[in-house]
Amino acid sequence: MNAEFTKVFELTLSEKLQLLEDLWDSIALIPEQIPVLDWQKEELAKRKAAYLQNLGSGSSWEAAKERIRSGQYGA
């Protein structure tokens, strides 16, 4: 491992979490550079087709958050 990067392991948990957040934010600035794999494109196309066949099958973001918070993941 690069000696420069080994310093990361010496950070506190809080500092590591902040570093992760900062890295993720920097990646999010360039979404066009994040590769989408063929199997991901196929899965998205399959889900879109299923949704278009039954437009009432989706949930609002608020309803989905509520299910997640209440532990009803599969509902």
N, C-alpha and C positions, 0 to 999 in steps of 0.2 A: 504494500500500500504506500502511496505517496506520503512522505513524511509531513508535508504541508497539511494533508487532510487528517492526519492522526490527531491533530489539535482539536478537532471537532469532538472527539470522544472525551476530552477534558472539560467541555462545557457543562454547565449545570443543566438540569432537566428543562428549566424555564428557558434558558438560552438556546437549547436544542430545538425546543418547540417553536421559538421565535424564528430561528434559522429556517426550519421547515416551512413556516408560514411565508417567510420572505422569498424562499426559493419557489414555492408554489405560485405566489403572486407574480414573480418575474416570468414564470412559464405561461401564466394566464394572459400575459400581455401579448403573446405571439401565438394565438390559437391556430393560425394557418400553418405553423410549423410542427404541430402535433400530429403525428401520423394516425390515420384511421385505417385499421387493418381490414382486409376483405371480409373476414368473418363478422366483423363489427358492422360493416355496411350491409351485409346480408341480413343480420339480425334486426337492424333498424328498418330495413325494407319490409321484412316479415311482420314486424310489430305495427308499422304504418298501415300495411295492407289489412291486418286484422282490425285495427282501429277504424279504418275507412269502411269496413264491412259492418261495423256495429258502432256508430258514432256515439252512442250513449254509454259505451263501456268505460270511458275514461273518468278520471276524477279531477277535481280542481286541486290546485296546489295546497289550498287551505285544508281540504278534506284529507289529502294524502299526509300532510304534516300531523294532523290530529290522529290519524291511524297509527303513525309511527310513534308519536308521543304516548299513546295509550297502549302500545304493544300489540296492536292488531295488524301485523305486517301483511298477512295474506288476504285480508278482507277487501 
